């Protein structure tokens, strides 16, 4: 699933004129830190290539979830 919210007002270090982005990733279960490292590297590269956001202004937040519901049931 993907949700893009363009045109949001965001500021980092008091700078709201330079484009920036926050990417939130929800993971069912847990992953090893090496996988997070690789995903962060590749996602930052891909997002920067497809947008006008510099890699040093792309932030990724991870959320490990132990329970997810779908189709009226929990995994």
C-alpha positions in Angstrom: 0.0 0.0 0.0 1.2 3.5 -0.8 -0.2 6.9 0.4 1.4 10.0 -1.1 0.6 13.3 0.4 2.1 16.1 -1.8 2.2 19.7 -0.9 2.5 19.2 2.9 4.2 21.9 4.9 7.3 20.3 6.4 10.4 21.9 7.9 13.8 20.6 9.0 16.2 22.7 11.0 14.0 25.7 10.4 14.1 25.3 6.6 10.7 24.9 5.0 11.8 26.1 1.6 13.9 23.1 0.6 11.8 20.0 -0.3 12.0 17.1 2.1 10.2 13.8 2.6 9.4 11.4 5.4 8.7 7.8 4.4 6.9 5.5 6.9 7.4 1.8 6.5 5.3 -0.6 8.5 6.6 -4.1 8.9 4.7 -7.2 10.0 7.1 -8.8 12.5 10.8 -7.9 12.8 13.8 -7.6 10.5 17.6 -7.6 11.1 19.3 -4.3 11.1 21.3 -5.2 7.9 18.0 -5.4 6.0 16.9 -2.0 7.3 20.3 -0.6 6.2 20.0 -1.9 2.7 16.3 -0.9 2.4 17.1 2.6 3.6 19.9 2.9 1.1 17.9 1.7 -1.9 14.6 3.5 -1.0 16.5 6.8 -0.5 18.2 6.4 -3.9 14.9 5.5 -5.7 12.9 8.3 -4.0 15.5 10.9 -4.8 15.7 9.8 -8.4 11.9 10.1 -8.8 11.4 13.3 -7.0 13.1 16.7 -6.5 14.1 15.8 -2.9 17.8 15.5 -2.1 18.9 12.2 -0.4 20.0 14.2 2.7 16.4 15.4 3.0 14.7 12.0 2.8 13.9 10.4 6.2 12.6 6.9 6.7 10.7 5.8 9.8 10.2 2.1 10.5 7.4 0.6 12.6 7.5 -3.1 13.5 4.0 -4.5 14.1 3.3 -7.8 15.8 -0.4 -7.8 14.9 -2.1 -6.8 11.6 -5.7 -7.2 10.8 -7.0 -8.0 7.3 -10.2 -9.4 5.9 -11.9 -9.5 9.4 -9.1 -11.5 11.0 -5.6 -10.9 12.5 -2.5 -12.4 11.2 
